[in-house]
Amino acid sequence: MLDKLVGAGAEAIEIFATRGHFDYTDRQQVREIANWFKHNPAPFHAMHAPIYAEPEWDRDRSTKLNLVERDKSQRIAAMDEIKRALEVAEVAPFRFLIQHLGSSGEEFDEYKFENALSSIEHLHAFAKPLGVRVLVENIPNEISTPARLVQLLEALHFPDLGVCFDLGHAHIMTSVAEAFATLSPHIHSVHVHDNRKEKDEHLFPGEGTIDWTETVSLLRTAPRVPPLVLEVKGDERKDVIAQLGETFRMLNEAAAVPASS
């Protein structure tokens, strides 16, 4: 899969830490991944923190890893699982850990926000010696709105914390432009996918209703122009690798449009 992605034009790789996909607790698998990155030009850009601990991901039945959970034992278990994924960096170094705060639809309260602060502070202390920067992601809930993420970053005062800006989530929650205006100074990476503003579909760019010319123009104005990481659903009915190449071409065309147009 990695060879095909690079062959289709991918210049860096983000791996989603779910055990049925990549078992980050299996040292042999970790060594194999490290060896691949050692012998290929595409860097290990990021690890998406695990969302579920079970090997097989089932949205309805799997136990969610929730860093803002009220139950302290469950929060500790979630952090321990995420640290197992972070330990991959000892063998296969990567740049960023992409981290969710809460689950989809999570409501805000001050207690959960304090839990978020404590959890990110703990993960930051674990990740920093490994050379990994923690990026919190805007997701569709009240804990992870752009304004609340900025509030969290400012409260923690860690200059190496940042944001993974998820375009599809921003489109659902308010708009890409509104979320970008708030998060721009903190963005270090971008998740690229599309939707029709009704649900989190993770479609290829152009299959939903995001204005990609406007979006790429906005991203070009960020203080640090971020890498664009495609985070789309695979579909057995499509040639995903071929569509990857088409998507790169479309985004490059959008980038070629003058910013003033």
N, C-alpha and C positions, 0 to 999 in steps of 0.2 A: 504493500500500500504506500509506504513512504517513497519508494523508488518511483512509483507512478505519479505521485503528487509532485515530486521534484521534476519529473519528466514533463509534466503539464505546465510548469512555470512557477511553482511555489518556491519562494526564496527563503522561507523559514517555516518552522513547524511548531504548533502548539498541540500538546497531547492532553486529552481529557483523562483524568485519573479515575477511571472506573474499572474495577478489577476484571470484569468480563471482557474488557477491551484491552487494557494494559494493566497487568497485575504488578503494581508498584511494590508489593511486599515480596515478590518472587525475585531473588537475587540474580537468577539466571536470565530472566526477562530483562532486568535492569542492565545487566552486562551486555546483552544483545543490543539493546537500544543505544547504550553508550558507544558500542563498537560501530553501529551504523552512523551515528553523528560524527564519530572520529574520522570516518572514511568518506564522508559526503559533504558537499559545500554548504548545504542548508543548515543553519544553526538551530539548536534547540532553543526556540524563542521563549516558550512559556509552558507551564503545567497548569491546567485548570484544576483547582482543588476538587477533591471528591465531594459529591453531593449525597451519595449513598455508600454504605459500607459493604453491602452484599455484592457478590460477584455478578449476579444477574440484576440488571436495573429494571425495576418495575415501579412506575410512578405511584401506583395505588397501594402496593404492599410493602415496598422497601422502607427501611428505617432511614429517615432523613437526618443528615448531619447539620444541625442548626446551631450556629454560634451565638444566637440570642435567646436560646431556649431558657425558660425559667428554671427548669430542673438542673441544678449545678452538675450532678453526675452525668447527665446527658451532654451538657456543654463540654465537660472534660473529655468524655468519650469522643465527641466530635473533633476536638482539638488534637487528641492523640492520633486519630485516623488521618487527619490532615498532615500532621508531622511525619507520619509514615511516608506520605507522598513527597514531602519536602526532602526527606532523606535520600531520595533518588539523586539529588544534586551532588551528593558526595562522590558518586560514580559517573553520573551523566549531568554535568553542569547545565543549568538553564537560567534564564535571566529573570523571569517573572513568575510569581504565583498569582493566579487569577482567583479571587475569593468572593463568594456570595455572602451576604449578611441576611439571615432569615430565609424563609420560604416564600414562594409566590403568593401574593395576597396578604402577607404578614402585616398586621396592624401595628402602629407605633404606640409605644408608651415609654416613659422615662427609664423604667427598669430594664427593658430590652435594649435601650440605647446604651445604658451603662454596661450591660453584658457585651454589647458590640465593642465598646471601647476596651474593655478588659481582654476580650478574646483576641482582638487585633494586636494589642500591645504584646500579648503572650506570643502570638505567631511571629510578630516582627522580631522579637528577641531570639526566637529559634531560627528564623530564616536568614537574618543578617550575617552570621558567621559562615553560612553556606554560600554567600554571595548572591542571594535571591532577594529581589525586591517584591514586596506584597502590594498588589493592586486590587482595590475593592471595585466591584462592578455594580453599575446601576441595573437593578432588576425590578420587575413590577410588584413592588410592595411599598409600604409606608416608611420602612427603615432605610431603604436604599434609593430614595429620591435624590436627584442631584444636590438639592440644598442640604439634605441631611448628610450626604457623603462629605460635602465640604465642611460641614459642622464637625463631623467626626475627625477629619484630617486636621483641622485647626485645633481641636481639643487635644489631640495626641502630640502635636509639635514634632513629628518625625519627618525630616526633610526628604527621606528616601521612600516614604509611602506615596502612593499615587492612585490613579483611577484607570480601569479598563472601561472605555466608553463603548457601551453596547448600543448600536444604532437601532436595531429592531426593537429593543426594549424602550428606548427613548421615543420612538415613533408611536408605540402603544400608549405610553404614559402621558406625554404631552406632545412634543414634536422634537425632531432632531435639532432644529435650530435653537429652541428654547433650552434644551438640556445642554447643548454645546456651549451656550453663552455662560452657563453657570460653571461647567466643569473644565472648560478649556485650559486653564493654567495647570491643571493636575493630570491631564491625559498623557499616558505613556504607551498605550496600545488601544486598538479598536477592534471590536467584534463586528463583523460585517454580515448582515443577513437582512431579509426583507419580510414584510407581512402586509396584510390589508387593513391594519390598524384595529383589528378586532380580537386577535389572539396571537400568541407567540409561535408563529409557524416555521420560522427558520428557513425561509425560501431563498433561492438564489436571487441576487440583486436583479431587479427588473421584473420579477414575478409578482411583486406587491405594489404598494403605492408610495414608497419613499422616492423623493426627487433626488436622483443620484448626482445630477450635475450640481445642484445646490449643495448637497452633502459633501461631495469631494472638494468643492470650492471652499466650504467652511473649514474642513480639516486642514487644508493648505495654509490657513491663517493661524493655526495653533502655535503656541510658543515653541514647541518641539513637534515637528511634523511626525505623526505616529505611524507605525506599521499597521497595515490593514490585514486582519486575520479572518478569513472566511470561516463562518461557523454555521454551516448549512446542514440540513438533514439529507442523509443518503436516500436514494430512491431506486429500488431495483428496476424500475421501468425506464430509468434514464442512464445514459452513459455519463456518470458523474465526472470522470476525468476529462472527457471532451467538453463538458459544460464548464468545467473549471477554466479551461483555456478561453472560452467565449466570455466568461465573466471578467477575466483579467483584461481582455481587449476592451470590453465595455467600460470598465473603470478607468482604463488608460485614456479612452476617448473623452470620458467625463472630465478627467484631469487636464486634458488639452484645451478645454473651453476656457477662454480668458475669464479671470475672476470677476471682471466688471460686467460681463454679459448676462 
